[in-house]
Amino acid sequence: MKKIYKIILVVGLIFSASACNDEFLERFPETEIGTENFFNTEEDLKIYLYNLYNFAGIGSYGRDAATDNQATTGNTELKTIMVSNASAATITSGWDWGDLRAINIFLANSSKAQISEELLNHYVGVGRFFRAKFYINKVKRFSDVPWYEEPIETGDEEALYKERDSREFVVGKIMEDLEFAAEYVQDGQATDEVDVWVVKSFLARFALYEGTYRKYHSELGLESTATEFLNTAATTAQDIMNNSDFSIYNTGNPATDYAELFVSTSLEDNPEVILGTYYESDVLNSGWGQWYFGNYESSPSKDLMQSYLMADGSYYANQDGYETKQFVEEFESRDARLSQTYAFPGWELINTGTYAQGGGVYIQQLQKNFSGYHMIKGYVNNTDQQVINSVDFPVIRYAEILLIYAESKAELGELSQADLDVSINQLRARAGMPDLMLNPEVDPVQQARYPSISNATLLEIRRERRIELALEGYRYDDIMRWGAGDNLEVEPEGLYFPGLGKYDLTGDGIEDIILIANSESIPSGEDREVNELGETLTYYRVGSQGDDASVYLENGESGTVQTVADRGEFVAPKYYYRPVPQTQVTLNPNLSQIFGW
């Protein structure tokens, strides 16, 4: 049994399943176990810290929704903001502090433990890591937030009615916490525990985030301080590269190696996984479902698909008529990661179910408001429920560290070919792709996504990051930190059809579907056409958005599949931030709104 589940069960018993709600955290430690008879041993510290573990899991495969990577029919906060008259009265989540109280209680009491100073510093370092992690999320959302490093007690009006501290101050505190943790948290912890490499990975990740955020967000007035964060990102990533045992998972099979990272039931020994969320059937199920496959709420976009390079390293947009290539053509001679992320022509479906109907060679299912592309990254194409329940999730991959290193060096203007060879080109090698060389030809399509960037190498590093981390939940943060919110205004599109008629979607040269005009009726079963294999064609009535059609096409009877009528407008800098909920401002008038909220 994987250790993490033993931990969860123990914590659940001690805290009576109430440790995760704010009400409990507000009354702890006066009731339950209490501080006076806890925090006395190493085991006490371990047990308490395990209750703070809350890393990403399978749900991350849907976190690109509403970005240019992934269309969604569901409600997301971002969609609501961009298409409605959003305000502090309607955008009300995120201003919660219960987890911070739990962390600060630990930090205030951990010194009671009868352990060596070295071991105490390790556990304090883990606690400070979790506080930094908590505040990173707050800064990303609100920018300026009140900083608390002691548990707030009832009646402490100075703390309860505190103003927002500046981003500069809070980020300084975050970096202090992470740097302390990086110095004192030890190596050699259990596979699923926070160790020094997990801490350093978060330090590198946040330093890159903050450095680029400051560089590309003039509204903060902090551009001059961006370099110190980018230097930290580069040096920390290089430390991990030079001094850890992690490496890119590469068995020499470019058609499968990448995909195996996302459907494995045993990532503990994978050399690329710095931190994973590990599941085991009948102990703690992964919660895996088919909801992200492409027929429920979310579906991958054409824009992401077109970002993948050709197999020879050339730009997809250099292909004649790339905008009107049909589904089968789109996958010909491409970066191997494309067919390990998107369902490709000829992909065989084994795990059928509610959102992935019918076994055998998969024929893309079309329906209105979905792109028609389907996602197989992380898709457990297996009918064994124990396998499905036990699929692990890679929270931090060594691949991300290489991307952090390359991007930070490029942003600093220090990138060399040797830097590319030890970073980006390791990822390309796994996919069987040619190396990225310094100063490539500019791809005008990629530059249009980031018009302020003229450095062609940096543009390609951004592409590599988008491809390598596609649909793992990174895209929103990347768009935010790069100041590229305009990309969110573009409607995600789907497959291209030049007109009505029959189409092959499996790549065997035999038609599988037929598009008919919206004014026509789909014939009854016995009257439907069959192809030369004797299989009945699937019929779709196509039309414009708003029509009573099966599928929406850009021009009604031709063009790309359409997903949403209007993505709305991204208002900068306002929409890079979120308001303090109005109820909180009412309770504490010292909280002010920023950037137009």
Secondary structure, 3 states (H helix, E strand, C coil): CCHHHHHHHHHHHHHCCCCCCHHHHHHCCCCCCCCCCCCCCHHHHHHHHHCCCCCCCHHHHHCCECECCEEECCCCHHHHHHHCCCCCCCCCCCCCCHHHHHHHHHHHHHHHCCCCHHHHHHHHHHHHHHHHHHHHHHHHHHCCECCCCCCCCCCCHHHHCCCCECHHHHHHHHHHHHHHHHHHCCCCCCCCCCCHHHHHHHHHHHHHHHHHHHHHCHHHCCHHHHHHHHHHHHHHHHHHHHHCCCCCCCCCCCCCHHHHCCCCCCHHHCCCEEEEECCECCCECCCCCCCCCCCCCEEECHHHHHHCCECCCCCHHHCCCHHHCCHHHHCCCECCCHHHCECCCCCEECCCECCECCCEECCCCCCCCCCCCCECCCCCCCCCHHHHHCCCEEEEEHHHHHHHHHHHHHHHCCCCHHHHHCCHHHHHHHCCCCCCCCCCCCCHHHHHHCCCCCCHHHHHHHHHHHHHCCCCCCHHHHHHHCCCHHHHHCCCEEEEECCCEEECCCCCCCCCEEEEECCCCCCCHHHCCECCCCCECEEEEEECCCCCCCEEECCCCCEEEECCCCCCCCCCCHHHCCCCCHHHHHHCCCCCCCCCC
